[in-house]
Amino acid sequence: MGGNKHIIESRIRRGLWQRVHAGVYQVDRRPLDWESELLAAVLACGPNALVSHRAAFVLWGLDGIRSAPVEVTVPYDSRPIPDGVIVHRTRRQHQASEIRGIPVATVERTLLSCSARLPKITIGKGLDSAIRTGVTTVDQCYDALVNEGGRGVRGTKRFRWALLERCHDIATDSGSEYELLYHMQMSLLPRAVLHHVVFVYGERRVLDFYWPALRKAIEVDGIDAHSSADRLDDDLVRQNALMDLGIELRRFSARRIRREPQKVVAEIRKFLES
């Protein structure tokens, strides 16, 4: 844009610009937010660098983790290693997406690379939320596994496990539902039907988990489940109507599922066996 190093140094001395990394400058005084730190790191690492791994997981908005270090992937022969940035080097050519102007690994590649570093349940939650929000599909994930996974690629086995463990064809409605589904599967409880539709007094209702042969259902309540008197009244009417249809219902809060998963699973097992 017609500038030179003398203009840059002058503005830095006068406090107009701030040096973020070598060759990367902030041109105002506002504190850098996390996404700006990601963009600065990508710029500092040179051409073909992109946000990846846990940082990409959070940037995509996937369920499972809420914060991550600044983490990027660069070509193997790239030299810069900015301070405070975790740099992964690769000889492979990775496809890139873009989120709010920030180059980022595709959501499928993000799930694959994070599978080597995050617990199984977190990868499952992330995959489920990615499918729920429409940023990927099971088929696209399998394609990525074939094209980018394989021998020598860390995370391949765990990502394949996450895909194979999807005994359901649709995504759950929330991270809490997925957590409960995961723990029920790991405890070998009978397989439930997800999002079973029933009509109560002519109104369409959806049950989170339903066992048709037993006529029993489980629902997961979020923090706003009874946030108003009208909401509570509606839930009570609905619960009574389900009882009239011969359907037994148990409800569990998202908070309790997260804190006491084994106790919740034990209660569900007793409920199904009674």
HELIX and SHEET records of a PDB file:
HELIX    1   1 LYS A    5  ARG A   13  1                                   9    
HELIX    2   2 TRP A   34  CYS A   45  1                                  12    
HELIX    3   3 HIS A   53  LEU A   59  1                                   7    
HELIX    4   4 VAL A  107  CYS A  114  1                                   8    
HELIX    5   5 LYS A  120  ARG A  132  1                                  13    
HELIX    6   6 VAL A  138  GLU A  148  1                                  11    
HELIX    7   7 THR A  156  LEU A  164  1                                   9    
HELIX    8   8 GLY A  175  MET A  186  1                                  12    
HELIX    9   9 ALA A  229  ASP A  244  1                                  16    
HELIX   10  10 ALA A  254  ARG A  259  1                                   6    
HELIX   11  11 PRO A  261  GLU A  273  1                                  13    
SHEET    1   A 2 GLN A  18  HIS A  21  0                                        
SHEET    2   A 2 VAL A  24  GLN A  26 -1                                        
SHEET    1   B 3 LEU A  50  VAL A  51  0                                        
SHEET    2   B 3 GLU A  71  PRO A  75 -1                                        
SHEET    3   B 3 ILE A  86  THR A  90  1                                        
SHEET    1   C 2 ALA A  96  ILE A  99  0                                        
SHEET    2   C 2 ILE A 102  ALA A 105 -1                                        
SHEET    1   D 4 VAL A 193  VAL A 200  0                                        
SHEET    2   D 4 GLU A 203  TRP A 211 -1                                        
SHEET    3   D 4 LYS A 216  ASP A 221 -1                                        
SHEET    4   D 4 GLU A 248  SER A 253  1                                        
END                                                                             
